[in-house]
Amino acid sequence: MSTIHEVRWSHWAGKFPNASGRLLEPDSIPASFSASMELGKERPLCRCKICEWGTEVEQNSEIGPAGPDDFPAIRALCNSFIDWCRSRYGENAWFVDRYYTPEEWAALLDSLPRIHSAPHGEILVARLNGKVVGCVMMQRIDEHTCEMKRMFISPEGRGLGLGRRLAENIVRVAAERGYATMRLDTGRNHDEALSLYRSLGFQEIAPYYDAPPELCNHLIFMEAPLAG
């Protein structure tokens, strides 16, 4: 299949994506890549195999509501997130198990369909070639405020923009459900997530729930207004 993937010059700022999604500086673009560029009036059109691969991934991925059969995969993603946190925090991994004891975590996983049920809540999943590789959840705080919870992408789904698509879609759903504000908490070591949240308009706020100081020291609390 010969697919033309349009790379908007204003978006990439003169840089181009390689197969892993990393932006290449113009002087580091392979000759075969450069030779495939056809300058248009507003943007270059790319006919290279790299961008055909990216378009194919886009076509084979989707974001949508979780179904009853998705919960085993969602719970597996949640457990993988906990393991990832332990690895990320190293000597401070105690913080992860202090946030949720094993008993609390098991009970939470069992209750996911109930505490995130519509219309007050929602669970979205990212699928790649039909397989659930990511999730994000919304939970009600009060009539006007909701919370983004448990966004995670498995290793096989990373680098494809699925995390951003999940976040953008759960923000849209929250606005459509009538919420005015969305909040979240995330770990101070979650650099990738923090960058994403800030790009979506989230700003740091004071803690919005009671937590021991030793936990708050490892957390960042954020909030964003939702478009009406």
C-alpha positions as CSV (number, residue, x, y, z in Angstrom):
1,M,0.0,0.0,0.0
2,S,1.4,3.4,-1.0
3,T,0.3,5.8,1.7
4,I,1.2,9.5,1.7
5,H,1.7,10.8,5.2
6,E,1.6,14.6,5.4
7,V,4.1,16.0,7.9
8,R,3.0,19.5,8.8
9,W,6.0,21.8,8.8
10,S,4.5,24.1,11.4
11,H,3.9,21.1,13.7
12,W,7.3,19.4,13.4
13,A,9.2,22.8,13.2
14,G,11.5,21.5,10.5
15,K,12.2,18.1,12.2
16,F,11.0,14.7,11.0
17,P,10.0,11.5,12.9
18,N,12.0,8.3,12.7
19,A,10.3,4.9,13.1
20,S,10.4,5.1,16.9
21,G,8.8,8.5,16.9
22,R,11.9,10.5,17.8
23,L,12.3,13.8,16.0
24,L,15.4,14.0,13.8
25,E,17.2,17.2,13.2
26,P,17.3,18.2,9.5
27,D,21.0,17.6,9.2
28,S,20.6,14.0,10.6
29,I,17.9,12.9,8.2
30,P,19.1,10.0,6.0
31,A,19.7,10.8,2.4
32,S,17.0,8.4,1.3
33,F,14.5,10.2,3.6
34,S,15.4,13.6,2.3
35,A,15.2,12.5,-1.3
36,S,11.6,11.3,-0.8
37,M,10.4,14.8,0.2
38,E,8.3,16.8,-2.2
39,L,7.9,20.4,-1.3
40,G,4.4,21.6,-1.5
41,K,3.2,25.2,-1.2
42,E,2.3,24.8,2.5
43,R,4.2,21.7,3.7
44,P,6.4,18.9,2.5
45,L,4.7,15.6,1.6
46,C,6.6,12.6,2.7
47,R,6.5,9.3,0.7
48,C,9.1,7.5,2.8
49,K,8.6,4.0,4.3
50,I,9.1,5.5,7.8
51,C,6.0,7.6,7.5
52,E,4.0,4.9,5.8
53,W,4.8,2.8,8.9
54,G,3.5,5.6,11.1
55,T,0.3,5.9,9.1
56,E,-0.3,2.2,9.3
57,V,0.1,2.3,13.1
58,E,-2.5,5.1,13.2
59,Q,-4.9,3.0,11.2
60,N,-4.4,-0.1,13.4
61,S,-5.0,1.7,16.7
62,E,-8.1,3.1,18.3
63,I,-9.3,4.7,21.5
64,G,-12.7,3.8,22.9
65,P,-14.8,2.8,26.0
66,A,-13.9,-0.3,27.8
67,G,-16.2,-3.3,27.5
68,P,-16.9,-6.0,30.1
69,D,-14.4,-8.4,28.4
70,D,-11.6,-5.8,28.7
71,F,-11.3,-5.8,32.5
72,P,-8.7,-8.7,32.7
73,A,-6.4,-6.7,30.4
74,I,-7.1,-3.4,32.3
75,R,-6.3,-5.0,35.6
76,A,-3.1,-6.4,34.1
77,L,-2.2,-2.9,32.9
78,C,-2.8,-1.5,36.4
79,N,-0.6,-4.2,37.9
80,S,2.1,-3.4,35.3
81,F,1.8,0.2,36.3
82,I,2.6,-0.6,39.9
83,D,5.6,-2.7,38.9
84,W,6.8,0.2,36.6
85,C,6.5,2.6,39.6
86,R,8.5,0.4,41.8
87,S,11.2,0.3,39.2
88,R,11.1,4.0,38.6
89,Y,11.4,5.0,42.2
90,G,14.3,2.7,43.1
91,E,15.2,3.1,46.8
92,N,12.0,5.1,47.3
93,A,9.8,2.2,46.0
94,W,8.4,1.9,49.5
95,F,6.3,5.0,48.6
96,V,4.4,2.9,46.0
97,D,3.2,0.3,48.4
98,R,2.5,2.9,51.0
99,Y,0.1,4.6,48.6
100,Y,-1.9,1.4,48.2
101,T,-1.4,-1.6,50.5
102,P,-1.7,-4.9,48.7
103,E,-5.1,-5.5,50.2
104,E,-6.4,-2.1,49.2
105,W,-5.0,-2.5,45.7
106,A,-6.7,-5.9,45.2
107,A,-10.0,-4.4,46.4
108,L,-9.6,-1.4,44.1
109,L,-9.0,-3.6,41.0
110,D,-12.2,-5.5,41.8
111,S,-14.2,-2.3,42.1
112,L,-13.0,-0.6,38.9
113,P,-16.2,-1.3,36.9
114,R,-18.3,0.2,39.7
115,I,-16.3,3.3,40.7
116,H,-15.7,4.4,37.1
117,S,-19.1,3.6,35.7
118,A,-20.9,6.1,33.5
119,P,-22.3,8.7,33.6
120,H,-20.1,10.0,36.5
121,G,-17.1,8.0,35.5
122,E,-15.5,6.4,32.5
123,I,-12.8,4.0,31.4
124,L,-11.2,4.3,28.0
125,V,-8.8,1.8,26.5
126,A,-6.2,2.1,23.7
127,R,-6.1,-0.9,21.3
128,L,-3.3,-1.8,18.9
129,N,-4.3,-4.4,16.3
130,G,-7.3,-5.2,18.5
131,K,-5.3,-5.8,21.7
132,V,-5.7,-3.5,24.8
133,V,-2.4,-1.8,25.3
134,G,-3.4,1.2,27.4
135,C,-6.1,2.7,29.7
136,V,-7.2,5.8,31.4
137,M,-10.0,6.4,33.9
138,M,-12.3,9.2,35.1
139,Q,-13.8,9.4,38.5
140,R,-16.2,11.9,40.1
141,I,-15.0,14.2,42.9
142,D,-18.1,16.4,43.1
143,E,-20.8,17.9,40.8
144,H,-18.3,20.1,39.0
145,T,-15.0,18.3,39.4
146,C,-13.6,15.0,38.2
147,E,-10.3,13.2,38.4
148,M,-8.1,11.5,35.8
149,K,-6.9,8.2,37.1
150,R,-4.6,5.3,36.2
151,M,-3.3,6.2,32.7
152,F,-0.8,3.6,31.6
153,I,0.5,2.3,28.3
154,S,2.2,-1.1,28.0
155,P,5.7,-1.2,26.5
156,E,4.4,-2.5,23.1
157,G,2.1,0.5,22.8
158,R,4.6,3.2,23.7
159,G,6.0,5.8,21.3
160,L,2.9,5.8,19.2
161,G,1.1,8.8,20.7
162,L,-1.5,6.6,22.4
163,G,-1.0,8.2,25.8
164,R,-1.8,11.6,24.4
165,R,-4.8,10.3,22.6
166,L,-6.1,8.7,25.8
167,A,-5.6,11.9,27.8
168,E,-7.2,14.1,25.2
169,N,-10.2,11.8,24.9
170,I,-10.8,11.5,28.6
171,V,-10.6,15.3,28.9
172,R,-13.2,15.6,26.1
173,V,-15.5,13.0,27.8
174,A,-15.3,14.9,31.1
175,A,-16.3,18.1,29.4
176,E,-19.2,16.5,27.6
177,R,-20.4,15.0,30.9
178,G,-20.7,18.5,32.3
179,Y,-17.6,18.7,34.5
180,A,-15.9,22.1,34.7
181,T,-12.5,21.0,36.2
182,M,-10.4,17.9,36.0
183,R,-7.7,17.1,38.6
184,L,-5.0,14.4,38.8
185,D,-2.1,13.4,40.9
186,T,1.1,11.9,39.6
187,G,4.6,11.0,40.9
188,R,7.4,13.5,40.8
189,N,9.5,11.0,38.9
190,H,6.9,10.6,36.1
191,D,8.6,13.0,33.7
192,E,6.9,11.8,30.6
193,A,3.4,12.1,32.1
194,L,4.2,15.5,33.6
195,S,5.2,16.8,30.2
196,L,2.0,15.5,28.7
197,Y,-0.3,16.9,31.4
198,R,1.3,20.4,31.2
199,S,0.9,20.4,27.4
200,L,-2.8,19.8,27.9
201,G,-3.2,22.8,30.3
202,F,-2.8,21.1,33.7
203,Q,-1.1,23.3,36.3
204,E,0.2,22.4,39.8
205,I,-2.1,23.0,42.7
206,A,-2.1,22.2,46.4
207,P,-3.1,18.6,47.5
208,Y,-6.8,18.1,47.0
209,Y,-7.1,15.2,49.3
210,D,-5.6,14.2,52.6
211,A,-2.4,12.3,52.4
212,P,0.5,11.8,54.8
213,P,3.3,14.3,54.3
214,E,5.8,11.6,53.4
215,L,3.5,10.6,50.4
216,C,2.8,14.2,49.4
217,N,6.6,14.8,49.0
218,H,6.6,12.3,46.2
219,L,3.4,13.5,44.5
220,I,2.4,16.4,42.2
221,F,-1.2,17.5,42.2
222,M,-2.6,19.2,39.0
223,E,-5.8,20.7,37.7
224,A,-7.1,22.0,34.4
225,P,-10.3,23.8,33.4
226,L,-12.5,22.0,30.9
227,A,-14.1,23.7,27.9
228,G,-17.8,24.0,28.2
